[in-house]
């Protein structure tokens, strides 16, 4: 893997360039004086960000994939009272002809 080094001040000025080079596969070394301060490299894995604060909880990826009947009714606009509260069944009745 190619490697490029920057002083901290130079890395700050060229931050977008540093990130782009790391994204392209270069290992970027940030120097503080004569010491290695940090290393930046390309991201690994799928590139997807874990779900908010739950990222370290070990929850399954499909946790929120189940169908929510109440939310589906709300999304479809099937409210059935004046206050906008869904009661789980339609309150509209058809009159016999």
Phi, psi and omega per residue, in radians:
X1 nan 2.250 3.108
X2 -1.103 2.651 -3.098
X3 -2.336 2.371 3.101
X4 -2.258 2.494 3.119
X5 -2.056 2.562 3.109
X6 -2.331 2.566 2.922
X7 -1.301 2.736 -3.110
X8 -0.965 -0.824 -3.101
X9 -1.099 -0.677 3.128
X10 -1.195 -0.699 3.126
X11 -1.115 -0.630 3.090
X12 -1.097 -0.808 -3.111
X13 -1.145 -0.600 -3.062
X14 -1.969 0.632 -3.011
X15 -1.002 -0.770 3.133
X16 -1.064 -0.723 3.113
X17 -1.128 -0.746 3.122
X18 -1.033 -0.827 -3.141
X19 -1.130 -0.713 3.140
X20 -1.121 -0.745 3.124
X21 -1.114 -0.710 3.091
X22 -1.121 -0.708 3.122
X23 -1.109 -0.521 3.131
X24 -1.417 -0.032 3.062
X25 1.957 -0.053 3.120
X26 -1.385 2.559 2.972
X27 -1.611 2.185 -3.125
X28 -1.826 2.243 3.118
X29 -1.914 2.198 3.100
X30 -1.748 2.181 -3.070
X31 -1.831 2.470 2.996
X32 -2.118 1.762 -3.009
X33 1.208 -2.169 3.119
X34 -1.772 0.141 -3.096
X35 -1.899 2.550 3.046
X36 -1.262 2.158 -3.107
X37 -1.697 -0.703 -3.117
X38 -2.771 2.800 3.047
X39 -2.214 2.427 3.094
X40 -2.178 2.322 3.140
X41 -2.429 3.137 -3.127
X42 -1.163 2.619 3.095
X43 -1.203 2.586 3.097
X44 -2.000 2.858 3.102
X45 1.510 -2.792 -3.030
X46 -1.329 -0.310 -3.112
X47 1.471 -0.054 3.121
X48 -1.441 2.440 3.103
X49 -1.434 2.312 3.094
X50 -1.057 2.720 -3.063
X51 -1.186 1.809 3.011
X52 0.642 -2.284 -3.087
X53 -1.281 -0.216 -3.105
X54 -1.448 -0.058 -3.012
X55 -1.007 -0.492 -3.092
X56 -1.828 0.130 -3.090
X57 -1.532 -0.187 3.134
X58 1.252 0.496 3.123
X59 -1.377 2.643 -3.135
X60 -1.167 2.615 -3.132
X61 -1.140 -0.449 -3.078
X62 -1.685 0.352 -3.079
X63 -0.964 -0.709 -3.059
X64 -1.797 0.315 -3.097
X65 -1.536 -0.128 -3.107
X66 -1.284 2.674 3.112
X67 -1.328 2.268 3.089
X68 -1.866 1.884 -3.048
X69 -1.047 -0.758 -3.135
X70 -1.103 -0.806 -3.131
X71 -1.150 -0.647 3.101
X72 -1.082 -0.702 3.109
X73 -1.159 -0.720 3.111
X74 -1.104 -0.792 3.132
X75 -1.086 -0.577 -3.130
X76 -1.432 -0.092 3.118
X77 1.413 0.392 -3.097
X78 -1.642 1.043 3.069
X79 -1.386 2.592 -3.109
X80 -2.308 0.485 2.896
X81 -2.660 2.943 -3.060
X82 -1.192 -0.408 -3.119
X83 -1.503 -0.089 3.138
X84 1.421 0.445 3.129
X85 -1.786 2.284 -3.135
X86 -1.576 2.241 -3.069
X87 -1.757 0.049 3.077
X88 1.632 -0.108 3.057
X89 -2.655 2.749 -3.124
X90 -1.288 2.317 3.101
X91 -1.660 -0.017 3.128
X92 -1.417 2.170 3.106
X93 -2.017 2.514 3.106
X94 -1.542 2.416 3.122
X95 -1.466 2.432 3.141
X96 -1.171 2.544 -3.103
X97 -1.595 nan nan
